[in-house]
Amino acid sequence: MPANIGYLYAAIFLAAGFILAIVATLIGNILAPHKRTKEKLQTYESGETVIGTARVQYPLGFYIFALLFVAFDVDIVFIAAWAIIFKPLGLFGFIEITFFIIVLALGLVYAWRKGVTRWI
């Protein structure tokens, strides 16, 4: 039995997943009704009439604030994973996470000083 049989199994499952996704998409496209109606061609299918344009400009600060939130949210996942395996890491792991938190704090201070955390 070859030593890398696990790679063969992974490749088979990957190929089967791609084939299943492609077959499901094709079957859906074949069986789905394609009759275009006036209501289906509207921007919203909820029956509401469209008022104005959908292109609304939001202040750039909202996007930066959202990116900052996502960045810190993902960092919390890393910290939670570190907390689960804290004991085997020992002092080196503690120093690493301390450095990580310091870098996060400096990033937050930088964003705060730039005014990203203010809404208006």
Secondary structure, DSSP 8 states (H G I E B T S, - for coil): --TTHHHHHHHHHHHHHHHHHHHHHHHHHHHS-----TTTTSS-SSS----S-S-----HHHHHHHHHHHHHHHHHHHHHHHHHTHHHHHHHHHHHHHHHHHHHHHHHHHHHHHTTT---
